[in-house]
Amino acid sequence: MKHAGKARKAAFKLILIALIVLAVILTIGVVALLAAGALVIAAPILIAAWFLFAIFTLYFFRDPTPDVPSGAKLVLSPAHGKVDVIDSTTEASFMGGECQRISIFLSVIDVHVQNAPVGGKIAFFKYTTGEFMNAMRVECATHNENVLLGFEASDPPGKKIGIRLIAGVIARRIVPFVELGDVVARGERISLIQFGSRADVYLPAGAKIKVKLNDRVVGGETVLAVFE
């Protein structure tokens, strides 16, 4: 007879399809069970890693209020870290030529909020793109992403102080809290650099430097220089 056995073939086909679907479901179930078991084992490790990351992040982004010293004609450290360069350099954009430089290296364990070195006006603001060289290298100031802030001091009036905030190999974001034209008080918070970085301070020739190489400085507290 014509078409004999076709119904049975159709039945076997459906049975085979059902078997394949069942095998896929069982495979997914087994994989899910294995994944669930692995997740149960890994969960404490993942939670502990997140907890440690949260503690480190809170520690890194700590923001102490500085004990700002009183006195006239003081220039305070804008950053927390170690003084590793004191020299003369040329900064044409704001300082207008040759000036003194104090460079401060910020390690990953230092506070990364910066403070105004003097009271006065933000008279210059320039963001420059660049590389992300290791901030331990002094030459990173001329190659790395940076923000140059220029201050016109109110004490002594009109004196120029420049700060270059420099990103490092880990630090990929400089977050200024101030804008061009803002008036700030000495020791006021002005910026944040995320993770290891560097801050260069530019001073006119008339400023008398009060720190030495390898001194540890505290942002908004340590006197870097005085005008006499």
ZIBELWO-V223736 format. One record per residue. RES is the residue in one letter. SS is DSSP state (helix for helix, strand for strand, loop for the rest). NEAR is the number of other ideal C-beta (glycine too) atoms within 10 Angstrom. Layout:
# ZIBELWO-V223736
res = [RES:RES]
ss = [SS:SS]
near = [NEAR:NEAR]
This chain:
# ZIBELWO-V223736
res = [M:K:H:A:G:K:A:R:K:A:A:F:K:L:I:L:I:A:L:I:V:L:A:V:I:L:T:I:G:V:V:A:L:L:A:A:G:A:L:V:I:A:A:P:I:L:I:A:A:W:F:L:F:A:I:F:T:L:Y:F:F:R:D:P:T:P:D:V:P:S:G:A:K:L:V:L:S:P:A:H:G:K:V:D:V:I:D:S:T:T:E:A:S:F:M:G:G:E:C:Q:R:I:S:I:F:L:S:V:I:D:V:H:V:Q:N:A:P:V:G:G:K:I:A:F:F:K:Y:T:T:G:E:F:M:N:A:M:R:V:E:C:A:T:H:N:E:N:V:L:L:G:F:E:A:S:D:P:P:G:K:K:I:G:I:R:L:I:A:G:V:I:A:R:R:I:V:P:F:V:E:L:G:D:V:V:A:R:G:E:R:I:S:L:I:Q:F:G:S:R:A:D:V:Y:L:P:A:G:A:K:I:K:V:K:L:N:D:R:V:V:G:G:E:T:V:L:A:V:F:E]
ss = [loop:loop:loop:loop:loop:helix:helix:helix:helix:helix:helix:helix:helix:helix:helix:helix:helix:helix:helix:helix:helix:helix:helix:helix:helix:helix:helix:helix:helix:helix:helix:helix:helix:helix:helix:helix:helix:helix:helix:helix:helix:helix:helix:helix:helix:helix:helix:helix:helix:helix:helix:helix:helix:helix:helix:helix:helix:helix:helix:helix:loop:loop:loop:loop:loop:loop:loop:loop:loop:loop:loop:loop:loop:strand:strand:strand:loop:loop:loop:loop:strand:strand:strand:strand:strand:strand:strand:strand:strand:strand:strand:loop:loop:loop:loop:loop:strand:strand:strand:strand:strand:strand:strand:strand:strand:strand:loop:loop:loop:loop:loop:loop:strand:strand:strand:loop:loop:loop:loop:strand:strand:strand:strand:strand:strand:strand:strand:strand:loop:loop:strand:loop:loop:loop:loop:loop:loop:loop:loop:helix:helix:helix:helix:strand:loop:strand:strand:strand:strand:strand:strand:strand:strand:strand:loop:loop:strand:strand:strand:strand:strand:strand:strand:strand:strand:strand:strand:loop:loop:loop:loop:loop:loop:strand:strand:strand:loop:loop:loop:loop:loop:loop:strand:strand:loop:loop:loop:loop:strand:strand:strand:strand:strand:loop:loop:loop:strand:strand:strand:strand:strand:strand:strand:loop:loop:loop:strand:strand:strand:loop:loop:loop:loop:loop:loop:strand:strand:loop:loop:loop:loop:loop:strand:strand:strand:strand:strand:loop]
near = [4:4:6:7:9:9:9:9:9:10:10:11:10:10:10:10:10:10:10:10:10:10:10:10:10:10:10:10:10:10:10:10:10:10:11:10:10:10:10:9:9:12:10:9:9:10:10:10:11:10:10:10:10:10:10:12:9:9:10:14:12:9:9:12:9:20:9:17:13:6:10:8:16:21:24:25:28:29:33:25:25:16:22:15:15:16:9:10:16:11:20:9:13:21:21:12:8:13:21:21:22:28:22:29:22:25:15:13:12:21:21:26:22:30:26:28:31:24:18:24:15:19:17:16:16:13:11:14:8:14:11:16:19:12:25:13:14:16:8:25:22:14:14:24:21:23:18:21:27:22:27:17:22:16:14:14:8:9:19:20:27:23:24:24:26:31:26:25:17:13:23:13:11:18:13:18:14:18:8:13:9:17:12:21:12:23:23:17:17:23:21:19:27:16:17:21:32:29:29:23:28:23:23:16:8:13:22:12:17:14:18:8:10:8:17:13:22:17:27:26:16:20:16:25:24:15:18:8]
